[in-house]
Amino acid sequence: MTKNTEITATILIHFTAMALIAGLFFAINATQYAWNSLFAGFLVGLNLGLIAWTLQRLFLKKSVALVTFVIVIKYALLLGILLLLEHFGWRMDLGFVAGIAALFPTLGFIAYRYKRWFILTGQN
């Protein structure tokens, strides 16, 4: 697998886990939890995509200033969005936590891929 297909597969795994969690909430008629889980999953997916992009730029020895700028702005925007939502009365609930938990299957997939790569290349 090339790097781009690995990143695409990782994002696909994440959005599948996110959709399954939201679907579960929709199935039990907890629509507010479902929308909050989709929002949190989207934030985590966006974060994963930006991390992959910045690491790729960093490893290719591209502009370090741009990478640093993207990382700093990303977290500032995330904090700003959460504070703005808090100001308007939105509360983090079970759906939001479940959406963030969609990251765990994604991390498991990444760990599996790297473990498999180490086994196939004979590294320990």
N, C-alpha and C positions, 0 to 999 in steps of 0.2 A: 504494500500500500504506500502511496506517496503521502507526503505531509498534508496536502490539501484534502485528500480523501479521508485521512485520519481525523482531521479537524471537522470535516463535514459529518463523518460518522459519529463523532463525539457530540456535536450539536444535535444531530438527529436523535441520538439516545436520550439526551436531556429533554428535548421537546416531546418525545414519546412518553417519558416518565411524567412530565408536567401535564400532558393531556390525560393520562390515565388517572392522575390524582384529581384533576378538575372534573373529569367524567364521573368519578366516584361521588364527589360532592353534588354534582348535578343529579345523579341517580337517586340520592337520598333527599333530594329537594332542598339542599342547603346552597342556594344560588349565591348568596353573599360570600360564603366561604369559597365557592368555586371561582368567583371573579377575583377574590384576593389571592388565591393560590395561582391563578394564571398570571396575575400581576407580579407576584414574587418570583415565579418561575421565569417570566420574561426578563426581569431584572438580573437574575442569576445567569440566564442564557446570554444576555447582552454582555455581562461581565466576563463570561467564559470566552466569548468571541473576541472581545477586546484584549483579553490576556493572551490568547493565541496569536492575535495579530501583532501585539507589541513584542512578544517573545520571538516571533519569526523575524521581525524587523531588527531586533537586537542581535540575534544569532547571525543574521546576514550582514552584520556590521554596518547597518544603515544609520541614519541620524539618531544618536542617543538622545539629543535634546527633544526630538519629536516624541520618542518613546516615553521619556520622563514627563513631558507635557500631557500626553494622553492619559498616563496613569494618574497624575495629580488631578486633572480635570474630571476624570471618570469618578473618582471617589468624592470630589467636591459636588458634582452633580447628583450623585446618589444620595449624599447627605442632605442636599438642598431639597430634593424631591420628597424624601421622607419627612423632613421638617415642615415642608409646605402642606403635605397631606395631614400631618399631625395638627397643624394650625387650623385646618378646616374640619377637624373633628373625626378624622379617620383613625381607627385603632387597629393595631396589628392583632390579628386573631388566629384561631387555629388554621384557617385557610392560608394565611400568609406564611405561617410556620411550615405547613405542609408543602407549600410551593417552594420554599427554600430547601426543604428536605428532598426535593426532586434532584438536588445536586448529588446525593449519595449514590444512586445507581450510575450516574455519569462518572463519578470518581472510581467506582468499582470497575466500570468498563475501561477506563484509562489504566488502572492498575493491572487489569488482566492483559491489556495490549502490551504494556511494557514488560510484564513478566514473561509473556509468550515470546517477545522479541529477544529478551535475554536468554531464554532457553534455546531458541532457534540459532542464535549467533554463538552459543557456547560460552557466553559471559556469565559470571556469577553475581 
